Amino acid sequence: MEPQQVESSMVQAVGYDEGSQTLEVVFSNGKTYKYFQVPKQIYEQLLVAESKGSYMQDAVIDCYQYRQIRKRSK
């Protein structure tokens, strides 16, 4: 899954793996989180939300199990 850039002050990029229902979110502070068992509809609604940050707070953060991930340095 390759996260795509989004226009938001809180969220830098989002990606989704339909097979595992995993949502990956790169926040503007550089931290990356994976949220698990997220329906595809939530990802699609996030992409079209007027405020990505508000949508994350309302529909994703504290609603799904998550884990902060560390990117491997190249």
Contact map, one row per residue, 1 for C-alpha under 8 A:
11100000000000111000000000000000000000000000000000000000000000000000000000
11110000000000100000000000000000000000000000000000000000000000000000000000
11111000000011110000000111000000000000000000000000000000000000000000000000
01111100000011100000000000000000000000000000000000000000000000000000000000
00111110000111000000000000000000000000000000000000000000000000000000000000
00011111001111000000000000000000000000000000001000000000000000000000000000
00001111101100000000000000000000000000000000000000000000000000000000000000
00000111111100000000000000000000000000000000000000111000000000000000000000
00000011111100000000000000010000000000000000000000001000000000000000000000
00000001111100000000000000111000000000000000000000011000000000000000000000
00000111111111000000000011110000000000000000000000011000000000000000000000
00001111111111000000000011110000000000000000000000000000000000000000000000
00111100001111100000000011100000000000000000000000000000000000000000000000
00111100001111110000001111000000000000000000000000000000000000000000000000
11110000000011111000001110000000000000000000000000000000000000000000000000
10100000000001111100111100000000000000010010000000000000000000000000000000
10000000000000111111111000000000000000000000000000000000000000000000000000
00000000000000011111110000000000000000010000000000000000000000000000000000
00000000000000001111110000000000000000000000000000000000000000000000000000
00000000000000001111110000000000000110000000000000000000000000000000000000
00000000000000011111111000000000000111110000000000000000000000000000000000
00000000000000011111111100000000011111000000000000000000000000000000000000
00000000000001111000111110000000011101000010000000000000000000000000000000
00100000000001110000011111000001111000000000000000000000000000000000000000
00100000001111100000001111100001110000000000000000000000000000000000000000
00100000001111000000000111110111100000000000000000000000000000000000000000
00000000011110000000000011111111000000000000000000000000000000000000000000
00000000111100000000000001111110000000000000000000000000000000000000000000
00000000010000000000000000111110000000000000000000000000000000000000000000
00000000000000000000000001111111000000000000000000000000000000000000000000
00000000000000000000000001111111100000000000000000000000000000000001110000
00000000000000000000000111100111110000000000000000000000000000000001110000
00000000000000000000000111000011111000000000000000000000000000000111100000
00000000000000000000011110000001111100000000000000000000000000000111100000
00000000000000000000011100000000111111000000000000000000000100011110000000
00000000000000000001111000000000011111000000000000000000000000011100000000
00000000000000000001110000000000001111100000000000000000000000011000000000
00000000000000000000111000000000001111110110000000000000000000010000000000
00000000000000000000100000000000000011111110000000000000000000000000000000
00000000000000010100100000000000000001111111000000000000000000000000000000
00000000000000000000000000000000000000111111100000000000000000000000000000
00000000000000000000000000000000000001111111110000000000001100000000000000
00000000000000010000001000000000000001111111111000000000000000000000000000
00000000000000000000000000000000000000011111111100000000000000000000000000
00000000000000000000000000000000000000001111111110000000000000000000000000
00000000000000000000000000000000000000000111111110010011000000000000000000
00000100000000000000000000000000000000000011111110010000000000000000000000
00000000000000000000000000000000000000000001111111000000000000000000000000
00000000000000000000000000000000000000000000111111110010000000000000000000
00000000000000000000000000000000000000000000000111110000000000000000000000
00000001000000000000000000000000000000000000000011111110000000000000000000
00000001011000000000000000000000000000000000011011111111000000000000000000
00000001111000000000000000000000000000000000000000111111100000000000000000
00000000000000000000000000000000000000000000000000111111110000000000000000
00000000000000000000000000000000000000000000010010111111111100000000000000
00000000000000000000000000000000000000000000010000011111111110000000000000
00000000000000000000000000000000000000000000000000001111111111000000000000
00000000000000000000000000000000000000000000000000000111111110000000000000
00000000000000000000000000000000000000000100000000000011111110100000000000
00000000000000000000000000000000001000000100000000000011111111110000000000
00000000000000000000000000000000000000000000000000000001111111110000000000
00000000000000000000000000000000000000000000000000000000100111111000000000
00000000000000000000000000000000000000000000000000000000001111111000000000
00000000000000000000000000000000001111000000000000000000000111111100000000
00000000000000000000000000000000001110000000000000000000000001111110000000
00000000000000000000000000000000111100000000000000000000000000011111000000
00000000000000000000000000000000111000000000000000000000000000001111100000
00000000000000000000000000000011110000000000000000000000000000000111110000
00000000000000000000000000000011110000000000000000000000000000000011111000
00000000000000000000000000000011000000000000000000000000000000000001111100
00000000000000000000000000000000000000000000000000000000000000000000111110
00000000000000000000000000000000000000000000000000000000000000000000011111
00000000000000000000000000000000000000000000000000000000000000000000001111
00000000000000000000000000000000000000000000000000000000000000000000000111
